Structure formats: structure tokens, C-alpha cells
Amino acid sequence: MALSVRVIPCLDVADGRVVKGVNFENLRDAGDPVELALRYYEAGADELTFLDVNATVDNRATMYELVTKTAESVFIPLTVGGGVRSTDDVDRLLGAGADKVSVASAAIARPELIGEIANKFGSQVLVLSLDLKRSERATSGFTVTSHGGRTDSGLDAIEWIKRAQELGCGELLVNSIDADGTLDGFDIELLEAVKSVSRVPVIASGGAGSAQDFVAGAKAGADALLAASIFHDGKVTIQEAKAALRAAGFETR
């Protein structure tokens, strides 16, 4: 039997509130994170991703209390990211109720962190979050950014993914900064490039604007599809996204 394609709402949190912007900028309030998490759990979400979008920029730790409240409200896998810099951070997040931890900027600054987390907790716990955008300077055509898309790391996206897999990451969260918040659909070209070298599950993120966009992402090889705006605004429901996937021949949970 084919593996089910997962549908994952994303809760981007700043100052205790869910926020959403376009191309990672002009953030607006989108609601209470615990209330939204519960709503999505009841609506059939397969997992939830919780990202403290200012944690790295503000040089502060993820809001553990909010993670605990969210984890107490839902009973599906919860991935948490933002400000994770050490195995101690991971240990504390898992203790607060996270099932998986997402790492981005800290892994770029110190790639050894990937291996340290994988060796201590297992690769299945570690999601490498990739904030990628087009760049003529990058060999693959895509570059890796850090600090919420604010800084170009100079790393080629495909080369970084290859290295991160060798170091032990268990999943790839592929965020397209070019598509983020545009509602124009997932970046299919980017997804296909990542899938050509990936040995671990790939989560597509950035740009979903309709139920059919989930189908296009799945056809491009995404193992899971993550969205924020369309779920927060009620433009597409989780069940509508899953219905579209099933109609196109994909298994869903």
C-alpha cells in the first residue's frame, strides 16, 4: 500500500500569537495558537508544525509553555522549531510535548548540530527546515537562507540537502520563500529538484492557495503538504485538501 500523503497546518507564532505574511514579511495576526491547533486537530490534520518565527532573530528560546499547552490540546504529531541551537534545546522541547524538532539557522551556522541531535534522539526526531529561494549564483538555481529568510547563507540548496542527509536529518521541510503567502501554488520546480536528491520524506511548504495545489505538490513528489494562510482564513479546509488528493488517486489518513 502506498504511504499516505500528510496534510499539515503550520502555526507561525510571534509574541504568543499566530501570524502570517507574504514572502516572510508584513506579518499579520491570525489567531490564538492553542485554539487553532485544537481546531485543526478536530478537522483531521495529520500533524501540526509550530514555528516561533522570531526566536532566532530575537536570540531567544522557543516559548516552551505555549508548546506544552498546544501538545496538551492535540493528539497528533507536533513538530516545533525556532531558536533550537543545541541538544539541550531539543531535550527541553521534547519534554514540553513536541514529537519532532525543526532546525534551520543553527544547523547552517554549525552543521555538526544535525549529527548531535540525530545521534542522541534519533533521525526521526529531526526535521531540517529549509528556507529556499531562487538565486542565479547558486549552481542548482536555489540558495539557502537563514534567520527567517533575511540572510543568504551562500549555500547551494541541493548541496546542503545532500550534506544534511549524510549528517542524519530525518525529514526535509522545504519552504519556498518565493511562493510563501502568495497563494499561487507550491513551487513545483523546487520540489522536483529536492526530490531528485532526497532520501528522506519531503514536506512542501509555501504558496498553497487551493485544494488542487495539494494535488500538484503530491504529484511533484511531496510526502506531506504544509499550509498556513488558506487554513487560517478558511479558504480551504483540511478535509477539502484531502478530498482533492483522494480524487487524484493519493492515499490520505
C-alpha positions in Angstrom: 0.0 0.0 0.0 1.3 3.5 -0.8 2.1 5.8 2.1 -0.5 8.3 2.9 0.2 11.9 1.8 0.0 14.0 5.0 -1.7 17.4 5.3 -0.1 19.7 7.9 -1.3 23.1 9.1 1.5 25.4 10.2 1.3 27.7 13.1 3.8 30.6 12.7 4.0 32.2 16.2 5.3 35.6 17.3 4.8 37.1 20.7 2.3 34.3 21.6 0.0 34.8 18.5 -0.2 33.0 15.2 0.9 35.3 12.4 1.1 35.2 8.6 2.7 37.3 6.0 3.8 37.2 2.3 7.4 36.2 1.4 8.1 36.2 5.2 7.3 39.9 5.6 4.4 42.1 6.7 3.1 39.7 9.4 -0.5 40.0 10.5 -2.4 38.4 13.4 -4.1 35.1 12.6 -5.3 34.0 15.9 -4.6 32.1 19.2 -2.2 29.2 18.6 -3.8 26.8 21.0 -7.3 27.4 19.7 -6.1 27.0 16.1 -4.2 23.8 17.0 -7.3 22.3 18.5 -9.5 23.3 15.6 -7.1 21.7 13.1 -6.8 18.5 15.2 -10.6 18.2 15.2 -10.7 18.9 11.5 -8.5 16.0 10.7 -4.9 17.4 10.5 -2.3 14.6 10.3 0.3 16.6 12.1 0.9 20.2 13.2 4.0 22.3 12.8 4.6 25.1 15.3 7.3 27.7 14.4 8.4 30.5 16.6 9.2 32.9 13.7 11.1 35.4 15.8 13.1 33.0 18.1 16.3 33.1 16.1 16.1 36.7 15.1 15.5 37.8 18.7 18.1 35.4 20.1 15.6 33.8 22.5 14.4 30.3 23.2 11.1 28.9 21.9 8.1 29.5 24.1 8.1 26.2 25.9 4.9 27.0 27.8 3.0 27.5 24.6 4.3 24.3 23.2 3.1 22.4 26.3 -0.4 24.0 26.1 -0.6 23.0 22.4 0.7 19.5 23.0 -1.9 19.0 25.8 -4.7 20.0 23.3 -3.9 17.8 20.4 -3.0 14.1 20.0 -1.2 14.1 16.6 2.5 14.6 16.0 3.7 18.1 16.8 6.8 19.5 15.2 8.3 22.6 16.9 11.0 24.9 15.6 12.5 28.3 16.2 15.6 29.1 18.2 16.8 25.5 18.5 20.6 25.6 18.9 21.6 22.6 21.0 20.7 19.1 22.1 19.6 20.7 25.4 17.0 22.8 23.5 15.8 19.6 21.8 15.6 17.7 25.1 13.5 20.6 26.6 11.2 20.8 23.6 10.6 17.0 23.6 9.9 17.3 27.4 7.4 20.1 26.7 5.4 17.9 24.4 7.0 18.1 20.9 7.3 14.9 18.9 9.8 16.3 16.4 12.0 19.4 16.3 12.8 21.6 13.4 16.2 23.1 13.0 17.2 25.8 10.4 19.6 28.7 11.1 21.6 26.9 13.8 22.4 24.0 11.5 23.7 26.3 8.8 25.9 28.0 11.4 27.1 24.7 12.8 26.2 21.6 10.7 27.5 19.3 13.4 24.4 20.0 15.3 22.4 17.8 12.9 24.5 14.8 13.8 24.5 15.6 17.5 20.7 15.6 17.6 20.3 12.5 15.4 22.8 10.6 17.5 21.1 11.5 20.8 17.4 11.4 19.9 17.3 9.5 16.5 16.9 10.9 13.0 13.1 10.6 13.2 13.1 13.5 15.7 15.0 15.9 13.4 13.3 17.9 10.7 15.7 20.2 8.7 13.8 23.3 7.8 15.0 24.8 4.5 14.1 28.4 3.7 15.0 28.4 0.0 14.8 30.9 -2.8 15.9 31.3 -6.4 19.4 32.6 -7.0 21.4 32.9 -10.2 24.6 32.5 -8.1 23.6 29.0 -6.9 24.6 26.0 -9.0 21.2 24.4 -8.6 19.3 27.7 -9.0 18.3 27.8 -5.4 20.1 29.2 -2.4 19.6 28.5 1.4 18.7 31.5 3.6 18.7 31.8 7.4 17.1 33.9 10.1 13.6 33.7 8.6 14.7 34.3 5.1 16.6 37.5 5.9 20.1 36.3 5.3 21.5 34.5 2.2 23.8 31.8 3.6 25.6 31.4 0.2 24.9 27.6 0.4 23.5 25.9 -2.6 20.2 24.3 -1.7 20.8 20.9 -3.2 24.4 20.5 -1.9 23.2 21.5 1.6 20.4 18.9 1.5 22.9 16.2 0.5 25.2 17.1 3.3 22.4 17.3 5.9 21.2 13.8 4.9 24.6 12.4 5.4 24.7 14.1 8.9 21.4 12.4 9.9 18.4 14.6 9.3 15.2 12.6 9.2 12.9 14.8 7.2 13.1 17.9 5.0 10.7 20.9 5.4 11.1 22.7 2.1 9.9 26.3 2.5 9.8 28.3 -0.8 10.3 32.0 0.1 9.4 33.0 -3.4 6.0 31.3 -3.1 5.3 32.0 0.6 2.0 33.5 1.2 1.3 34.2 -2.5 -1.5 31.5 -2.8 -0.1 30.8 -6.3 0.7 27.2 -5.5 3.7 25.2 -4.3 7.0 25.7 -6.1 6.9 22.6 -8.2 10.3 23.2 -9.8 11.9 23.5 -6.4 10.1 20.3 -5.1 11.2 18.3 -8.1 14.8 19.5 -7.6 14.8 18.5 -3.9 13.1 15.1 -4.6 15.8 14.3 -7.1 18.3 14.0 -4.2 16.2 13.3 -1.2 16.4 10.0 0.7 14.1 11.1 3.5 10.4 12.4 3.5 9.9 15.9 2.0 7.3 18.3 3.3 6.3 21.0 0.8 5.7 24.5 2.2 4.8 27.9 0.8 2.2 29.0 -1.7 -0.8 26.8 -1.3 -3.9 28.6 -2.5 -6.4 25.9 -3.5 -7.2 22.3 -2.9 -5.7 21.4 -6.3 -2.4 22.9 -5.3 -2.1 20.0 -2.8 -2.6 17.6 -5.7 0.1 19.3 -7.7 2.5 19.2 -4.8 1.9 15.5 -4.3 2.4 14.8 -8.0 5.8 16.6 -7.7 6.7 14.0 -5.0 6.0 15.7 -1.7 5.3 13.2 1.1 3.5 15.9 3.1 1.9 19.3 2.3 2.0 22.1 4.7 0.0 25.3 4.6 -1.0 28.2 6.8 -2.9 31.1 5.2 -5.6 29.1 3.4 -6.4 27.1 6.6 -6.3 30.2 8.9 -8.5 32.2 6.5 -10.9 29.3 5.8 -10.2 29.4 2.1 -9.6 25.7 2.0 -10.3 23.2 4.7 -8.2 20.2 5.6 -10.9 17.8 4.5 -11.2 19.6 1.2 -7.5 19.3 0.6 -7.6 15.6 1.5 -10.7 15.0 -0.8 -8.8 16.6 -3.7 -5.8 14.3 -3.0 -8.0 11.2 -2.8 -9.8 12.2 -6.0 -6.4 12.3 -7.7 -5.6 8.8 -6.6 -3.5 9.6 -3.5 -3.9 7.9 -0.1 -4.8 10.1 2.8 -5.3 9.3 6.5 
